[in-house]
Each structure stands twice: as structure tokens, then as C-alpha cells.
Amino acid sequence: MEDLNSVVPSNISSSDGHPPLVAWVSTSLIPALVLSLCFLLGVPGNIAVIVLRPNWQHLSSLSQSLVMNLAVSDLLCLLTLPLWIYTLLYSWTFGLVTCKLLTYQVYCSLYGSLLTVTALGVQRYLQVVKLQKCFSQVGRKRMLVLLWLTAMILSVPSLVIQHPTTVDHWTTCGPHYSSPAQQVAVLLTESLPGFVSITIVVFSYISLQRKVNEAAFFTNPQTTRLLTIIIVTFFVLWMPYHITNMLVVAAISRNDDNMLKSATNIQNTVGALVFVNSFMNPLLYAFASRNMCTVCKKREHGCCC
């Protein structure tokens, strides 16, 4: 996430301050096209979920709140993409305050999305596998408030480390660390919650999938396939970024400049995957909510999840 807007390396500038054509295509144009696709598909998709609320008539209040929260957090993240796309193509021109606040919004939105997906996985695990009842209205509100407070706290480091940096007439809004120790601390703070969330989500949906497959009273290949897609998509789009963060931490610990350079270059690429996750979420979880409600009805004769 933090290196998405600093994908133009400082050592590929030409004499006039602009990157050579080949390097510009690979480091700016292609990422800009990917982010443009995320914006064009993700913004209408999340707005549709918020406005139309597809197949929500049989969902519990908690499921509706979580899916709505997921769509809002993803939408807030995707709405920042035009500025990042402009920066990839024309350099950062919006100043220090905008750099910090926009990055903070991205982090809050992504953490909000990550935590909401985790909460959805836990909720469905408890209701379908453990047959636990839904939260009360007060409990739902408290959970959402706690979720966003956690996202805001986890995003605080971005306000500290993000600065516009100019190298050879090309300005980026990216992380600036005061020391290697600070960089290690920031990366660990970012990735440890990510690994925990990924583990919880994968466990929850694998348990759900097993329960669906083992239930003699309920056989629905579509639900099984959808659960598999959710697990694989979430794992593939989030895990590479956090693994790369750990590679950067290992390179710093070993004082290995070559490893650090390679890991940083990879980090620039895999950081864009989390935005792909934001435009895929409304498609996955809107359908998943409907199917999980069907499973829950089969399990509890009428309780929607």
C-alpha cells in the first residue's frame, strides 16, 4: 500500500527529468491502466451494492451492516485512485497535507475493508458452524465502532512517514523513514494484523465449506464454489503484499542491499493487488451473503446469517 504511489525509481530518469519511455511504460502506464480498471469497475459495483442492496431482504441486520460497511470502505479507497493515477503519469503536485491525508484515507479504507471481511468470516462461522445467535443492535453498533477505531489507529503511521519526495524533477508521495528501525516497525505493524486476518478468514471459510459439504440436508455446488473463490481471492490478493513486507524486514535485518532492492521492486507491484480486492469485494460478498443465508436457514430453520 505505502509504495503504490512511488513506483517510479529515482535511477531511471532522463536528462529532462522524465523517465525513459520503456521504464515509464512498465512503472507508470501499466499500473495506471490497472488502477483505472479497478476504479471503473469498482466504484459502480460498490455504489450498486450500497444503493440496490441485492438479495438483502432475508439477511440479518448484522450481515446487512457488515456488507454495507465493506462496500463503503472499498468505495472510499477506490475514490482516491484518480489522484494516484495522475501521480503515476504526471508526478505528485498536491503538497504535503494532501499527501498525508489521502494516504491516511487509503489506509483507513483498506484496514476497514480487511477487518470487515474478517468480521464477516467470523460471523458466518459462528452462525453456520457453531449455531450462535446474532448480535444485538447495541452489539452491532459497538462492533462497527471498534472496527473503525482499530482501522484508524492502525493507519496512524501513514501520517508520520508519508512525505512528497522529489528526485530528478519527479515528485512522489511515498514513505520516508527516519531509520531502518522505524521502517521495520512500520512494516511489522502493518503486516502482523494482515497475517492474523488472513488466517482467521481462511479458517472460517474452510470450516464453512466443510460444513456445507458434510451436511446431508444441504448440497449446493454453487455455494461451495463461491466459498472457494472467496478464500482463494482473499489469500492471493493480500498475502503477497504482506510476504513482501517480511522480505523487506529480512533484508534490512541482514543489511542485504540487493535483497532490499528486489523486495522493494516487488512491493511496488503487489501493492496494487489490494485495490483489485476492493473492486472484487461487492461481487463476491453480495452473492455470498445470499447463499450463506440459505445455508443458515437449512441449519436453523429460518435464522438468516
C-alpha beads as a LAMMPS data file, in Angstrom:
LAMMPS data file: protein, C-alpha beads

305 atoms
304 bonds

1 atom types
1 bond types

-500.0 500.0 xlo xhi
-500.0 500.0 ylo yhi
-500.0 500.0 zlo zhi

Masses

1 110.0

Atoms # bond

1 1 1 0.000 0.000 0.000
2 1 1 2.603 2.502 1.054
3 1 1 4.718 2.213 -2.094
4 1 1 1.939 2.310 -4.671
5 1 1 2.451 5.984 -5.404
6 1 1 6.245 5.835 -5.547
7 1 1 6.658 3.305 -8.323
8 1 1 8.973 5.470 -10.425
9 1 1 12.513 4.652 -9.237
10 1 1 14.917 7.536 -8.890
11 1 1 17.570 5.939 -11.054
12 1 1 15.639 5.805 -14.337
13 1 1 15.229 9.500 -15.120
14 1 1 16.437 11.016 -18.349
15 1 1 18.228 14.338 -18.659
16 1 1 14.981 16.347 -18.752
17 1 1 13.727 14.807 -15.524
18 1 1 11.202 12.421 -17.076
19 1 1 11.564 8.618 -17.054
20 1 1 12.639 6.942 -20.317
21 1 1 9.774 5.589 -22.408
22 1 1 10.356 1.874 -21.681
23 1 1 10.703 2.410 -17.941
24 1 1 7.723 4.789 -17.945
25 1 1 5.500 2.189 -19.611
26 1 1 6.442 -0.558 -17.137
27 1 1 6.476 1.510 -13.950
28 1 1 3.744 4.070 -14.640
29 1 1 1.497 3.343 -17.630
30 1 1 0.735 -0.306 -16.844
31 1 1 -0.004 0.316 -13.136
32 1 1 -2.120 3.328 -14.155
33 1 1 -4.165 1.148 -16.504
34 1 1 -4.673 -1.483 -13.790
35 1 1 -5.807 1.143 -11.282
36 1 1 -8.077 2.728 -13.896
37 1 1 -9.757 -0.646 -14.395
38 1 1 -10.199 -1.006 -10.630
39 1 1 -11.779 2.450 -10.485
40 1 1 -14.109 1.977 -13.459
41 1 1 -15.363 -1.416 -12.255
42 1 1 -15.145 -0.994 -8.501
43 1 1 -16.845 2.359 -7.982
44 1 1 -20.094 1.444 -9.822
45 1 1 -20.049 -2.024 -8.230
46 1 1 -19.788 -0.736 -4.675
47 1 1 -22.330 2.030 -5.316
48 1 1 -24.727 -0.604 -6.682
49 1 1 -24.340 -2.669 -3.510
50 1 1 -24.976 0.404 -1.326
51 1 1 -27.993 1.655 -3.296
52 1 1 -29.635 -1.538 -4.571
53 1 1 -28.783 -3.868 -1.666
54 1 1 -29.188 -7.018 -3.788
55 1 1 -30.854 -10.003 -2.122
56 1 1 -30.778 -8.358 1.321
57 1 1 -34.419 -8.937 2.222
58 1 1 -33.627 -12.188 4.055
59 1 1 -30.335 -11.138 5.645
60 1 1 -29.872 -10.394 9.325
61 1 1 -29.201 -6.828 10.412
62 1 1 -25.601 -7.737 11.217
63 1 1 -24.938 -9.138 7.745
64 1 1 -26.513 -6.076 6.146
65 1 1 -24.395 -3.758 8.304
66 1 1 -21.162 -5.632 7.519
67 1 1 -21.756 -5.863 3.764
68 1 1 -22.729 -2.188 3.687
69 1 1 -19.625 -1.318 5.709
70 1 1 -17.477 -3.344 3.312
71 1 1 -18.916 -1.549 0.279
72 1 1 -18.431 1.886 1.892
73 1 1 -14.824 1.188 2.911
74 1 1 -13.956 -0.163 -0.535
75 1 1 -15.653 2.809 -2.205
76 1 1 -13.699 5.303 -0.064
77 1 1 -10.497 3.564 -1.079
78 1 1 -11.306 3.438 -4.793
79 1 1 -12.346 7.096 -4.918
80 1 1 -8.718 8.082 -4.250
81 1 1 -7.454 6.273 -7.340
82 1 1 -7.772 9.161 -9.842
83 1 1 -5.164 11.150 -7.887
84 1 1 -2.803 8.175 -7.706
85 1 1 -3.275 7.536 -11.426
86 1 1 -2.499 11.178 -12.169
87 1 1 0.604 10.939 -9.967
88 1 1 1.831 7.841 -11.780
89 1 1 1.612 9.672 -15.099
90 1 1 2.469 13.271 -14.212
91 1 1 4.195 13.314 -10.781
92 1 1 2.802 14.430 -7.405
93 1 1 1.691 18.073 -7.365
94 1 1 -0.727 18.268 -4.416
95 1 1 1.507 19.154 -1.471
96 1 1 2.375 17.681 1.924
97 1 1 -1.015 17.864 3.662
98 1 1 -2.868 16.188 0.799
99 1 1 -0.177 13.511 0.602
100 1 1 -0.608 12.618 4.272
101 1 1 -4.404 12.859 4.432
102 1 1 -5.024 10.978 1.190
103 1 1 -2.683 8.194 2.209
104 1 1 -4.348 8.047 5.622
105 1 1 -7.738 7.663 3.909
106 1 1 -6.401 4.821 1.804
107 1 1 -5.009 3.039 4.846
108 1 1 -8.205 3.531 6.881
109 1 1 -10.309 2.241 4.000
110 1 1 -8.126 -0.790 3.353
111 1 1 -7.911 -1.686 7.028
112 1 1 -11.660 -1.143 7.323
113 1 1 -12.221 -3.494 4.403
114 1 1 -9.798 -6.078 5.785
115 1 1 -11.370 -6.048 9.250
116 1 1 -14.905 -6.159 7.828
117 1 1 -14.076 -9.206 5.712
118 1 1 -12.612 -10.809 8.843
119 1 1 -15.768 -9.989 10.832
120 1 1 -17.955 -11.457 8.064
121 1 1 -15.942 -14.669 8.132
122 1 1 -16.197 -14.965 11.914
123 1 1 -19.919 -14.167 11.892
124 1 1 -20.689 -16.814 9.302
125 1 1 -18.513 -19.361 11.089
126 1 1 -20.323 -18.751 14.388
127 1 1 -23.816 -18.827 12.899
128 1 1 -23.488 -21.695 10.437
129 1 1 -20.878 -23.901 12.111
130 1 1 -21.411 -23.103 15.803
131 1 1 -25.094 -22.113 15.540
132 1 1 -24.571 -18.938 17.556
133 1 1 -27.286 -16.298 17.503
134 1 1 -26.895 -12.819 16.034
135 1 1 -25.565 -9.826 17.957
136 1 1 -27.996 -7.355 19.473
137 1 1 -28.412 -3.935 17.876
138 1 1 -26.144 -2.374 20.513
139 1 1 -23.568 -5.096 19.948
140 1 1 -23.594 -4.453 16.184
141 1 1 -23.006 -0.741 16.661
142 1 1 -20.204 -1.338 19.140
143 1 1 -18.545 -3.808 16.799
144 1 1 -18.606 -1.362 13.866
145 1 1 -17.294 1.477 16.030
146 1 1 -14.494 -0.759 17.336
147 1 1 -13.706 -1.886 13.798
148 1 1 -13.247 1.665 12.518
149 1 1 -11.344 2.799 15.611
150 1 1 -8.942 -0.092 15.048
151 1 1 -8.560 0.833 11.382
152 1 1 -7.878 4.476 12.291
153 1 1 -5.276 3.540 14.904
154 1 1 -3.502 1.101 12.584
155 1 1 -3.372 3.837 9.921
156 1 1 -1.629 6.422 12.123
157 1 1 1.925 5.507 10.943
158 1 1 0.999 6.703 7.442
159 1 1 0.545 10.235 8.791
160 1 1 4.090 10.131 10.138
161 1 1 6.047 8.556 7.311
162 1 1 4.337 9.898 4.162
163 1 1 6.103 12.855 2.505
164 1 1 6.388 14.227 -1.027
165 1 1 9.888 13.477 -2.301
166 1 1 11.459 14.953 -5.435
167 1 1 14.246 13.169 -7.295
168 1 1 15.420 14.422 -10.697
169 1 1 12.331 16.653 -11.105
170 1 1 9.963 13.749 -10.426
171 1 1 7.914 14.015 -7.216
172 1 1 6.258 11.102 -5.452
173 1 1 4.107 10.879 -2.338
174 1 1 5.664 7.972 -0.520
175 1 1 7.118 6.735 2.752
176 1 1 10.156 8.463 4.236
177 1 1 11.697 6.594 7.167
178 1 1 13.929 8.249 9.728
179 1 1 15.814 4.997 10.295
180 1 1 15.799 1.310 9.312
181 1 1 14.345 0.520 12.729
182 1 1 11.353 2.750 12.014
183 1 1 10.814 1.051 8.670
184 1 1 10.888 -2.392 10.311
185 1 1 8.442 -1.246 12.998
186 1 1 6.018 0.195 10.431
187 1 1 6.105 -2.892 8.213
188 1 1 5.577 -5.237 11.165
189 1 1 2.701 -3.096 12.452
190 1 1 1.136 -3.277 9.005
191 1 1 1.668 -6.943 8.245
192 1 1 1.025 -8.699 11.555
193 1 1 -2.686 -7.692 11.612
194 1 1 -2.830 -8.710 7.965
195 1 1 -1.498 -12.207 8.651
196 1 1 -3.914 -12.609 11.576
197 1 1 -6.885 -11.508 9.451
198 1 1 -5.917 -13.791 6.571
199 1 1 -5.576 -16.751 8.933
200 1 1 -8.981 -16.089 10.517
201 1 1 -10.726 -15.635 7.154
202 1 1 -9.200 -18.753 5.613
203 1 1 -10.037 -20.857 8.701
204 1 1 -13.608 -19.530 8.866
205 1 1 -14.446 -20.160 5.227
206 1 1 -12.725 -23.537 5.072
207 1 1 -14.819 -24.560 8.103
208 1 1 -17.928 -23.246 6.362
209 1 1 -17.087 -25.146 3.224
210 1 1 -16.615 -28.373 5.163
211 1 1 -19.914 -27.878 6.982
212 1 1 -21.736 -27.309 3.690
213 1 1 -20.140 -30.361 2.085
214 1 1 -20.761 -32.624 5.092
215 1 1 -24.402 -31.631 5.582
216 1 1 -26.600 -34.344 4.138
217 1 1 -29.561 -31.965 4.168
218 1 1 -27.860 -29.291 2.079
219 1 1 -25.941 -29.760 -1.133
220 1 1 -25.212 -26.685 -3.235
221 1 1 -22.167 -26.762 -5.520
222 1 1 -22.623 -23.044 -6.211
223 1 1 -22.131 -22.190 -2.536
224 1 1 -19.082 -24.456 -2.286
225 1 1 -17.599 -22.878 -5.390
226 1 1 -18.298 -19.374 -4.082
227 1 1 -16.630 -20.112 -0.743
228 1 1 -13.575 -21.443 -2.573
229 1 1 -13.397 -18.295 -4.699
230 1 1 -13.607 -16.102 -1.583
231 1 1 -10.773 -17.985 0.131
232 1 1 -8.507 -18.040 -2.915
233 1 1 -9.191 -14.430 -3.918
234 1 1 -8.606 -13.023 -0.444
235 1 1 -5.433 -15.084 0.023
236 1 1 -3.972 -14.308 -3.409
237 1 1 -4.668 -10.561 -3.269
238 1 1 -3.486 -9.904 0.287
239 1 1 -0.799 -12.465 1.130
240 1 1 1.827 -11.442 -1.484
241 1 1 1.972 -7.894 -0.128
242 1 1 2.495 -8.975 3.464
243 1 1 5.050 -11.610 2.478
244 1 1 6.950 -8.945 0.550
245 1 1 6.886 -6.706 3.629
246 1 1 8.520 -9.507 5.580
247 1 1 11.157 -9.862 2.864
248 1 1 11.931 -6.151 3.245
249 1 1 12.227 -6.615 7.010
250 1 1 14.565 -9.582 6.484
251 1 1 16.692 -7.598 4.035
252 1 1 17.037 -4.711 6.488
253 1 1 17.922 -7.090 9.313
254 1 1 20.608 -8.737 7.187
255 1 1 21.870 -5.457 5.684
256 1 1 21.385 -7.038 2.259
257 1 1 21.051 -4.160 -0.223
258 1 1 20.414 -6.410 -3.231
259 1 1 17.629 -8.266 -1.446
260 1 1 16.170 -4.974 -0.229
261 1 1 16.126 -3.519 -3.745
262 1 1 14.478 -6.627 -5.194
263 1 1 11.880 -6.838 -2.414
264 1 1 11.061 -3.130 -2.773
265 1 1 10.539 -3.507 -6.521
266 1 1 8.197 -6.447 -5.894
267 1 1 6.424 -4.440 -3.206
268 1 1 5.607 -1.747 -5.735
269 1 1 3.812 -4.328 -7.883
270 1 1 1.937 -6.409 -5.315
271 1 1 0.692 -3.260 -3.544
272 1 1 -1.742 -2.701 -6.409
273 1 1 -3.388 -6.085 -5.757
274 1 1 -5.154 -4.796 -2.651
275 1 1 -7.019 -2.317 -4.869
276 1 1 -8.099 -5.192 -7.107
277 1 1 -9.580 -6.761 -3.977
278 1 1 -11.638 -3.603 -3.377
279 1 1 -13.436 -3.827 -6.721
280 1 1 -13.992 -7.597 -6.445
281 1 1 -15.485 -7.492 -2.935
282 1 1 -19.000 -6.308 -3.905
283 1 1 -19.356 -9.139 -6.414
284 1 1 -18.134 -11.818 -4.012
285 1 1 -19.830 -10.803 -0.792
286 1 1 -23.194 -9.729 -2.182
287 1 1 -23.660 -13.226 -3.635
288 1 1 -22.051 -14.903 -0.624
289 1 1 -24.489 -13.196 1.766
290 1 1 -27.455 -14.580 -0.139
291 1 1 -26.013 -18.095 -0.231
292 1 1 -24.947 -18.061 3.426
293 1 1 -28.474 -17.037 4.371
294 1 1 -29.737 -20.129 2.560
295 1 1 -27.267 -22.338 4.429
296 1 1 -28.233 -20.761 7.754
297 1 1 -31.918 -21.343 7.057
298 1 1 -31.208 -25.001 6.388
299 1 1 -29.253 -25.258 9.613
300 1 1 -31.623 -23.356 11.903
301 1 1 -34.939 -23.432 10.056
302 1 1 -35.250 -19.736 9.436
303 1 1 -32.399 -17.818 11.063
304 1 1 -30.691 -15.661 8.456
305 1 1 -26.993 -15.018 8.782

Bonds

1 1 1 2
2 1 2 3
3 1 3 4
4 1 4 5
5 1 5 6
6 1 6 7
7 1 7 8
8 1 8 9
9 1 9 10
10 1 10 11
11 1 11 12
12 1 12 13
13 1 13 14
14 1 14 15
15 1 15 16
16 1 16 17
17 1 17 18
18 1 18 19
19 1 19 20
20 1 20 21
21 1 21 22
22 1 22 23
23 1 23 24
24 1 24 25
25 1 25 26
26 1 26 27
27 1 27 28
28 1 28 29
29 1 29 30
30 1 30 31
31 1 31 32
32 1 32 33
33 1 33 34
34 1 34 35
35 1 35 36
36 1 36 37
37 1 37 38
38 1 38 39
39 1 39 40
40 1 40 41
41 1 41 42
42 1 42 43
43 1 43 44
44 1 44 45
45 1 45 46
46 1 46 47
47 1 47 48
48 1 48 49
49 1 49 50
50 1 50 51
51 1 51 52
52 1 52 53
53 1 53 54
54 1 54 55
55 1 55 56
56 1 56 57
57 1 57 58
58 1 58 59
59 1 59 60
60 1 60 61
61 1 61 62
62 1 62 63
63 1 63 64
64 1 64 65
65 1 65 66
66 1 66 67
67 1 67 68
68 1 68 69
69 1 69 70
70 1 70 71
71 1 71 72
72 1 72 73
73 1 73 74
74 1 74 75
75 1 75 76
76 1 76 77
77 1 77 78
78 1 78 79
79 1 79 80
80 1 80 81
81 1 81 82
82 1 82 83
83 1 83 84
84 1 84 85
85 1 85 86
86 1 86 87
87 1 87 88
88 1 88 89
89 1 89 90
90 1 90 91
91 1 91 92
92 1 92 93
93 1 93 94
94 1 94 95
95 1 95 96
96 1 96 97
97 1 97 98
98 1 98 99
99 1 99 100
100 1 100 101
101 1 101 102
102 1 102 103
103 1 103 104
104 1 104 105
105 1 105 106
106 1 106 107
107 1 107 108
108 1 108 109
109 1 109 110
110 1 110 111
111 1 111 112
112 1 112 113
113 1 113 114
114 1 114 115
115 1 115 116
116 1 116 117
117 1 117 118
118 1 118 119
119 1 119 120
120 1 120 121
121 1 121 122
122 1 122 123
123 1 123 124
124 1 124 125
125 1 125 126
126 1 126 127
127 1 127 128
128 1 128 129
129 1 129 130
130 1 130 131
131 1 131 132
132 1 132 133
133 1 133 134
134 1 134 135
135 1 135 136
136 1 136 137
137 1 137 138
138 1 138 139
139 1 139 140
140 1 140 141
141 1 141 142
142 1 142 143
143 1 143 144
144 1 144 145
145 1 145 146
146 1 146 147
147 1 147 148
148 1 148 149
149 1 149 150
150 1 150 151
151 1 151 152
152 1 152 153
153 1 153 154
154 1 154 155
155 1 155 156
156 1 156 157
157 1 157 158
158 1 158 159
159 1 159 160
160 1 160 161
161 1 161 162
162 1 162 163
163 1 163 164
164 1 164 165
165 1 165 166
166 1 166 167
167 1 167 168
168 1 168 169
169 1 169 170
170 1 170 171
171 1 171 172
172 1 172 173
173 1 173 174
174 1 174 175
175 1 175 176
176 1 176 177
177 1 177 178
178 1 178 179
179 1 179 180
180 1 180 181
181 1 181 182
182 1 182 183
183 1 183 184
184 1 184 185
185 1 185 186
186 1 186 187
187 1 187 188
188 1 188 189
189 1 189 190
190 1 190 191
191 1 191 192
192 1 192 193
193 1 193 194
194 1 194 195
195 1 195 196
196 1 196 197
197 1 197 198
198 1 198 199
199 1 199 200
200 1 200 201
201 1 201 202
202 1 202 203
203 1 203 204
204 1 204 205
205 1 205 206
206 1 206 207
207 1 207 208
208 1 208 209
209 1 209 210
210 1 210 211
211 1 211 212
212 1 212 213
213 1 213 214
214 1 214 215
215 1 215 216
216 1 216 217
217 1 217 218
218 1 218 219
219 1 219 220
220 1 220 221
221 1 221 222
222 1 222 223
223 1 223 224
224 1 224 225
225 1 225 226
226 1 226 227
227 1 227 228
228 1 228 229
229 1 229 230
230 1 230 231
231 1 231 232
232 1 232 233
233 1 233 234
234 1 234 235
235 1 235 236
236 1 236 237
237 1 237 238
238 1 238 239
239 1 239 240
240 1 240 241
241 1 241 242
242 1 242 243
243 1 243 244
244 1 244 245
245 1 245 246
246 1 246 247
247 1 247 248
248 1 248 249
249 1 249 250
250 1 250 251
251 1 251 252
252 1 252 253
253 1 253 254
254 1 254 255
255 1 255 256
256 1 256 257
257 1 257 258
258 1 258 259
259 1 259 260
260 1 260 261
261 1 261 262
262 1 262 263
263 1 263 264
264 1 264 265
265 1 265 266
266 1 266 267
267 1 267 268
268 1 268 269
269 1 269 270
270 1 270 271
271 1 271 272
272 1 272 273
273 1 273 274
274 1 274 275
275 1 275 276
276 1 276 277
277 1 277 278
278 1 278 279
279 1 279 280
280 1 280 281
281 1 281 282
282 1 282 283
283 1 283 284
284 1 284 285
285 1 285 286
286 1 286 287
287 1 287 288
288 1 288 289
289 1 289 290
290 1 290 291
291 1 291 292
292 1 292 293
293 1 293 294
294 1 294 295
295 1 295 296
296 1 296 297
297 1 297 298
298 1 298 299
299 1 299 300
300 1 300 301
301 1 301 302
302 1 302 303
303 1 303 304
304 1 304 305
